[in-house]
Amino acid sequence: MPSKQRQFLQAPIQLSLFDLEQSFLPPTPPTAAPNPSAKPAIKRRVLAGQQIIEYCLRRSKRRSIGFLIEDDGLRITAPRWITIAEIEDAIREKHRWIIKKLDEQRKRLAQRKAPEPLGDGATLNFLGTLYTVRVQHGAKTAMKTYGAVTLDETSNTLTVLLRPNPREDALKTAMERWLQQEAKRVFLERLPHFSGKIGVTYRSFALSGARTQWGSCTAGGALRLNWRLVHLPLNVIDYVIAHELSHLREMNHSSRFWATVEAAFPEYEEAQKILRKHSPCALSIT
């Protein structure tokens, strides 16, 4: 991860209420950095308290130690010049939090249901409302093209027009294309509102398809938002947008940062509770 970029809104487990990453200020780096391992990730074990904690170590150019709880366990990202002993001291310092979050993740994975197969009659959340997917086959008309999606809020249906004998992935492709278009539309409608409230200007905006992150923002103002947010209610989307734009005022998670978020979106704690129940990968359609 480039040192100038902070990644936020990782899902589904958090250290500071919403984000997974906990940073530790490192000592001044030595003039000569040791050579990193040729392998991108190393599995290690450390005794912390009365338990063995296994972790995956990744070396990077970042300036601090990052903790991330993933589906397969704990991942540590650390600068190349920080020693294994220093990394494992940091793990021991946070071992109670790590063990608690690993247990929560195991329970969450055990309860996670596979996404419902996409097909005629399947259900899909759009902006927090459950819609039934209806598939139509036939010749395209002047008003419709193959792959077009029509939303009917009265009947809560999403109707997709497909050609006769479509490809196996035609429905998924059409739905993802439509969801991404709608996500971009919604985000671009909400961004000016919150950038105005916070008093910041972002340099660029793009959709993200990350499977573990809801969004990111760089110090230079490059903003990315996960298109799968469009499955969730609008207040959750507003919170993520307010969160990311607030980083253009405070590139950290200090009390001043959270005060900025709250000033822009006072109901952020309720939106946090909803977001914690989801992860981007769990909202993928199949």
C-alpha positions in Angstrom: 0.0 0.0 0.0 1.6 3.4 -0.9 2.5 5.4 2.2 0.4 8.4 1.1 -2.8 6.3 0.9 -4.9 5.2 3.8 -7.5 2.5 3.1 -10.7 2.6 5.2 -14.0 0.9 5.7 -12.7 -2.6 5.6 -15.4 -5.1 6.4 -16.7 -6.7 8.5 -14.7 -6.4 11.7 -13.4 -3.1 13.1 -10.9 -1.8 15.6 -12.0 1.8 16.0 -15.8 1.2 15.7 -15.6 1.0 11.9 -12.2 0.3 10.6 -10.1 -2.8 10.9 -6.7 -1.2 10.9 -4.9 -0.2 14.1 -1.6 1.7 13.7 1.4 1.8 16.0 3.9 4.6 15.6 7.2 2.9 14.8 10.7 4.0 15.9 12.9 6.0 13.6 13.9 3.6 10.8 17.5 2.6 10.5 19.5 3.8 7.6 19.9 0.4 6.1 16.8 -1.7 5.7 17.0 -5.5 5.8 16.1 -7.4 2.7 12.4 -8.5 2.8 11.5 -12.1 2.2 10.9 -13.0 -1.4 7.5 -14.4 -0.4 4.6 -11.9 -0.4 3.1 -13.5 2.7 4.5 -15.5 5.6 2.6 -17.6 8.1 3.9 -17.3 11.6 2.8 -18.1 15.2 3.3 -16.2 18.4 2.4 -17.1 22.0 0.2 -14.3 23.4 -1.2 -14.7 26.9 -2.1 -18.4 27.1 -2.9 -18.8 23.4 -1.1 -19.3 20.1 -2.0 -16.7 17.5 -1.3 -17.5 13.9 -0.8 -14.6 11.6 0.1 -13.9 8.0 2.9 -11.3 7.6 3.1 -9.0 4.6 5.9 -6.5 4.2 5.2 -3.1 2.6 6.3 0.5 2.3 3.8 1.7 4.8 5.0 3.6 7.9 3.2 1.6 10.6 2.0 -1.8 11.6 -1.5 -2.6 10.4 -3.8 -5.3 11.9 -6.5 -6.9 9.7 -9.0 -9.7 10.5 -9.8 -11.6 7.3 -11.8 -14.7 6.7 -8.7 -16.9 7.0 -7.4 -15.2 10.1 -5.1 -12.3 11.2 -3.0 -10.4 8.7 -0.2 -8.1 9.7 1.2 -5.5 7.3 4.4 -3.9 8.5 7.3 -1.9 7.1 10.3 -3.8 6.0 12.6 -2.3 8.7 10.5 -3.3 11.7 11.7 -6.5 13.3 9.7 -9.7 13.9 10.2 -9.1 17.6 8.7 -5.7 17.4 5.7 -7.0 15.4 5.1 -9.8 17.9 5.3 -7.4 20.8 2.6 -5.4 19.1 0.5 -8.6 18.7 0.9 -9.4 22.4 -0.1 -5.9 23.4 -3.4 -6.3 21.4 -3.9 -10.0 21.9 -7.1 -9.8 23.8 -8.7 -7.7 21.1 -7.3 -10.0 18.4 -8.6 -13.1 20.0 -12.0 -11.6 20.6 -12.3 -10.5 16.9 -11.0 -13.8 15.6 -13.8 -15.6 17.6 -16.4 -13.1 16.3 -15.2 -13.7 12.7 -15.4 -17.5 13.1 -19.0 -17.2 14.4 -19.8 -14.9 11.5 -18.4 -17.3 8.9 -20.3 -20.1 10.5 -23.6 -18.2 10.2 -22.9 -16.8 6.8 -25.3 -18.1 4.1 -24.3 -18.5 0.5 -25.9 -15.9 -1.7 -29.1 -17.0 -3.3 -28.6 -18.2 -6.9 -29.6 -15.5 -9.3 -32.5 -16.5 -11.6 -36.2 -15.8 -12.3 -37.9 -15.4 -8.9 -34.7 -14.7 -7.0 -34.7 -11.8 -4.5 -32.2 -9.0 -4.5 -31.7 -6.0 -2.2 -31.5 -2.6 -3.9 -31.1 0.5 -1.6 -32.3 -1.6 1.3 -35.5 -2.8 -0.3 -36.0 -6.4 -1.3 -37.0 -6.9 -5.0 -38.0 -10.0 -6.9 -36.0 -10.6 -10.2 -38.1 -11.4 -13.2 -36.5 -12.6 -16.4 -38.1 -12.0 -19.8 -37.0 -13.6 -23.1 -37.8 -12.4 -26.5 -37.2 -9.9 -29.3 -36.0 -6.5 -28.3 -38.3 -3.6 -28.9 -37.7 0.1 -29.6 -37.8 0.8 -25.9 -35.7 -2.1 -24.6 -32.4 -3.7 -25.4 -31.1 -7.1 -24.3 -29.7 -6.8 -20.8 -32.0 -3.8 -19.9 -33.3 -3.8 -16.4 -36.6 -2.2 -15.4 -37.4 -1.3 -11.8 -41.0 -1.3 -10.7 -41.4 0.2 -7.2 -45.1 -0.6 -7.1 -44.6 -4.4 -7.4 -41.0 -4.4 -6.0 -39.7 -6.2 -9.1 -36.6 -5.9 -11.3 -37.4 -7.2 -14.8 -34.4 -8.1 -17.0 -34.8 -8.6 -20.8 -32.6 -11.3 -22.2 -32.3 -12.7 -25.7 -33.6 -16.2 -26.4 -31.2 -18.9 -25.3 -28.9 -16.5 -23.5 -25.4 -17.2 -22.2 -25.2 -18.8 -18.8 -23.8 -15.6 -17.2 -26.1 -13.2 -19.2 -28.4 -12.5 -16.2 -25.5 -11.9 -13.7 -23.7 -9.6 -16.2 -26.9 -7.6 -16.9 -27.7 -7.2 -13.2 -24.1 -6.2 -12.2 -24.0 -3.7 -15.0 -27.2 -2.1 -13.9 -26.3 -2.1 -10.2 -23.0 -0.4 -11.0 -24.7 2.2 -13.1 -27.2 2.9 -10.3 -24.4 3.0 -7.7 -22.5 5.6 -9.7 -25.7 7.6 -10.1 -26.5 7.5 -6.4 -23.0 8.3 -5.3 -22.7 11.3 -7.6 -26.0 12.6 -6.3 -24.8 12.4 -2.7 -21.2 13.4 -3.0 -21.8 17.2 -3.6 -24.1 17.3 -0.6 -21.5 16.0 1.8 -18.5 17.6 0.3 -20.3 20.9 0.8 -21.2 20.2 4.4 -17.7 19.1 5.3 -16.1 21.8 3.2 -13.7 19.7 1.1 -13.2 19.0 -2.6 -12.3 15.5 -3.8 -10.0 15.3 -6.9 -11.4 12.1 -8.5 -14.1 9.5 -7.9 -14.3 5.9 -9.1 -16.3 2.7 -8.3 -14.5 -0.1 -6.5 -15.3 -3.8 -6.6 -13.1 -4.7 -3.6 -14.3 -7.7 -1.6 -13.1 -6.5 1.8 -13.4 -2.7 1.6 -16.3 -0.3 1.4 -14.2 2.6 0.3 -10.9 4.5 0.4 -9.6 8.0 0.2 -6.1 9.3 -0.4 -4.6 12.5 0.9 -4.6 13.7 -2.7 -8.4 13.4 -2.9 -8.8 10.2 -4.9 -12.0 8.7 -3.7 -13.2 5.1 -4.3 -16.6 3.7 -3.2 -17.7 0.0 -3.4 -20.6 -0.3 -5.9 -22.1 -3.1 -3.7 -23.1 -0.4 -1.3 -26.1 0.1 -3.6 -27.6 -3.0 -2.0 -27.8 -1.2 1.4 -30.1 1.6 2.6 -29.4 5.2 1.6 -28.4 6.2 5.1 -25.6 3.6 5.1 -24.3 5.0 1.7 -24.5 8.5 3.2 -22.4 7.4 6.1 -19.7 5.8 4.0 -19.5 8.9 1.8 -19.3 11.2 4.9 -16.7 9.0 6.4 -14.4 9.0 3.4 -14.8 12.7 2.7 -14.0 13.5 6.3 -10.6 12.0 5.7 -9.8 15.0 3.5 -10.0 17.0 6.8 -8.5 14.4 9.1 -6.4 11.6 7.6 -6.8 9.6 10.8 -9.4 8.3 13.2 -9.0 10.9 15.9 -11.7 12.5 18.0 -11.6 15.4 15.5 -12.2 13.0 12.7 -15.3 11.6 14.3 -16.5 15.0 15.2 -16.3 15.9 11.5 -18.2 12.8 10.5 -20.9 13.5 13.1 -21.3 17.1 12.0 -21.9 16.0 8.5 -24.0 12.9 9.3 -25.3 13.0 12.9 -26.9 9.5 12.6 -23.7 7.8 11.7 -23.7 5.4 14.7 -27.0 3.8 13.5 -25.6 3.4 10.0 -22.5 1.8 11.5 -24.6 -0.9 13.2 -26.2 -1.8 9.9 -22.9 -1.9 8.0 -21.2 -4.1 10.6 -23.7 -6.9 9.7 -22.5 -7.0 6.1 -19.3 -7.4 4.1 -18.8 -6.7 0.4 -18.1 -10.3 -0.5 -21.3 -11.5 1.1 -23.3 -9.1 -1.2 -21.9 -10.6 -4.4 -24.6 -12.0 -6.7 -24.2 -15.5 -8.2 
